[in-house]
Amino acid sequence: MRFREKFDLPYQLLADPDGRVAEAYGVWQERERDGVRFMGVARSTFIIGKDGKVERSFADVQVDGHADEVIAAL
């Protein structure tokens, strides 16, 4: 809540401390960096409508330009 207030965000944020949501959305995946395999979150964005349904998903996103892409989709 403090993060949302600090940055004056007009929407709800989700915390997933036990990873259940990451599992359900299929973003908890085996990853590899520098030849080392590990489990981690695949960087993804989901736009969820007021009815709770996923309206749009973005997989394997790159930071550069992604915010503009999401804003355009909204």
SERO-4910 file (N, C-alpha, C, O; in steps of 0.05 Angstrom, whole numbers):
BEGIN
 pado doro    nc1    nc2    nc3   cac1   cac2   cac3    cc1    cc2    cc3    oc1    oc2    oc3
  Met    A     16    -24      0      0      0      0     17     25      0     11     45    -14
  Arg    A     39     25     15     56     49     16     69     54    -11     71     78    -19
  Phe    A     77     33    -25     89     37    -52     69     50    -70     75     69    -85
  Arg    A     44     40    -70     23     51    -87     18     81    -80     15     97    -98
  Glu    A     17     87    -55     13    115    -46     36    133    -53     33    155    -62
  Lys    A     60    122    -49     85    138    -54     86    147    -83     94    170    -89
  Phe    A     78    129   -101     79    136   -130     52    144   -141     49    147   -166
  Asp    A     32    148   -124      5    157   -131     -6    140   -154    -17    150   -174
  Leu    A     -4    113   -151    -14     95   -172    -45     92   -169    -55     88   -147
  Pro    A    -60     95   -191    -89     94   -189   -101     66   -192   -124     63   -198
  Tyr    A    -85     45   -187    -95     18   -191    -84      0   -169    -64      7   -155
  Gln    A    -96    -23   -166    -88    -42   -145    -62    -56   -154    -58    -61   -178
  Leu    A    -46    -63   -135    -22    -79   -140    -25   -106   -125    -40   -108   -106
  Leu    A    -12   -126   -135    -14   -153   -124     13   -161   -112     34   -159   -125
  Ala    A     12   -171    -88     36   -183    -76     32   -214    -77     10   -223    -73
  Asp    A     53   -228    -82     51   -257    -85     74   -271    -69     91   -284    -81
  Pro    A     74   -267    -43     96   -278    -27    100   -308    -28    123   -317    -24
  Asp    A     79   -323    -32     82   -352    -33     84   -364    -61     87   -388    -65
  Gly    A     82   -346    -82     86   -355   -109     62   -369   -122     65   -378   -145
  Arg    A     39   -370   -109     16   -384   -121      6   -370   -146     -1   -384   -165
  Val    A      7   -344   -147     -3   -330   -171     17   -334   -194      8   -338   -217
  Ala    A     43   -333   -188     63   -337   -209     60   -365   -221     62   -369   -245
  Glu    A     54   -385   -204     50   -412   -214     25   -413   -231     25   -425   -253
  Ala    A      3   -401   -222    -22   -402   -236    -21   -388   -264    -33   -397   -283
  Tyr    A     -5   -367   -265     -2   -352   -291     20   -364   -308     25   -354   -330
  Gly    A     34   -384   -298     54   -397   -315     80   -382   -318     95   -386   -337
  Val    A     86   -364   -299    110   -348   -302    133   -357   -284    155   -347   -286
  Trp    A    127   -377   -266    148   -389   -250    161   -411   -267    149   -432   -271
  Gln    A    184   -405   -278    196   -422   -298    226   -427   -293    239   -412   -278
  Glu    A    235   -449   -305    264   -453   -305    277   -432   -323    268   -427   -345
  Arg    A    298   -420   -313    312   -399   -327    342   -406   -328    351   -424   -314
  Glu    A    356   -392   -344    385   -397   -346    400   -370   -349    392   -353   -364
  Arg    A    421   -367   -333    438   -343   -335    467   -352   -331    473   -365   -312
  Asp    A    483   -345   -350    512   -352   -348    516   -382   -345    534   -390   -331
  Gly    A    499   -397   -359    502   -426   -358    491   -440   -333    493   -464   -330
  Val    A    479   -424   -315    468   -435   -290    437   -435   -292    425   -415   -298
  Arg    A    426   -459   -288    396   -461   -289    385   -458   -260    396   -467   -241
  Phe    A    362   -444   -259    349   -438   -234    320   -433   -239    312   -427   -262
  Met    A    303   -434   -219    275   -426   -221    272   -397   -215    285   -386   -196
  Gly    A    256   -383   -231    251   -355   -227    227   -346   -242    214   -361   -256
  Val    A    220   -321   -239    197   -309   -252    205   -299   -279    224   -283   -282
  Ala    A    191   -308   -300    195   -297   -327    181   -270   -328    157   -268   -322
  Arg    A    195   -249   -335    185   -222   -334    161   -221   -353    163   -225   -377
  Ser    A    138   -215   -342    113   -214   -357     95   -192   -346     98   -183   -323
  Thr    A     76   -184   -363     56   -164   -354     28   -174   -362     25   -185   -384
  Phe    A      9   -171   -344    -19   -179   -350    -37   -155   -345    -35   -142   -325
  Ile    A    -54   -150   -364    -75   -129   -360   -100   -145   -353   -110   -161   -369
  Ile    A   -111   -139   -329   -134   -154   -319   -157   -134   -318   -155   -113   -305
  Gly    A   -180   -141   -330   -203   -124   -331   -218   -124   -304   -211   -139   -286
  Lys    A   -237   -106   -302   -252   -103   -277   -268   -129   -271   -274   -134   -247
  Asp    A   -273   -145   -291   -287   -170   -287   -269   -193   -278   -277   -215   -273
  Gly    A   -243   -186   -275   -223   -206   -266   -211   -223   -288   -194   -240   -282
  Lys    A   -219   -219   -313   -208   -234   -335   -184   -221   -347   -182   -196   -348
  Val    A   -165   -237   -356   -141   -227   -369   -149   -216   -396   -159   -231   -413
  Glu    A   -144   -190   -401   -151   -178   -426   -127   -179   -446   -131   -180   -470
  Arg    A   -103   -178   -434    -79   -178   -451    -56   -188   -435    -54   -182   -411
  Ser    A    -38   -202   -447    -14   -211   -434     10   -205   -451      9   -206   -476
  Phe    A     32   -199   -438     58   -194   -451     78   -213   -439     83   -211   -415
  Ala    A     90   -230   -455    110   -249   -445    138   -241   -452    142   -227   -472
  Asp    A    157   -249   -436    186   -244   -441    191   -214   -448    205   -208   -468
  Val    A    180   -197   -432    182   -168   -438    210   -158   -433    224   -167   -416
  Gln    A    217   -138   -448    242   -123   -444    234    -96   -433    214    -84   -440
  Val    A    251    -85   -415    245    -61   -401    241    -37   -421    222    -22   -419
  Asp    A    260    -34   -439    259    -11   -457    234    -12   -475    230    -31   -490
  Gly    A    218      9   -472    194     12   -489    169     -3   -479    148      1   -490
  His    A    173    -20   -459    150    -36   -450    128    -20   -437    104    -24   -442
  Ala    A    135      0   -421    115     16   -408     97     30   -429     73     31   -426
  Asp    A    109     40   -450     94     53   -472     75     33   -485     53     40   -492
  Glu    A     85      9   -489     69    -12   -502     44    -19   -485     22    -22   -495
  Val    A     48    -20   -458     26    -26   -440      6     -3   -439    -18     -7   -440
  Ile    A     17     21   -438     -1     45   -437    -18     46   -463    -41     52   -461
  Ala    A     -6     40   -485    -21     40   -511    -43     19   -510    -64     24   -521
  Ala    A    -37     -4   -498    -57    -25   -497    -80    -18   -478   -103    -27   -482
  Leu    A    -74     -2   -458    -95      6   -439   -115     25   -452   -134     34   -439
***
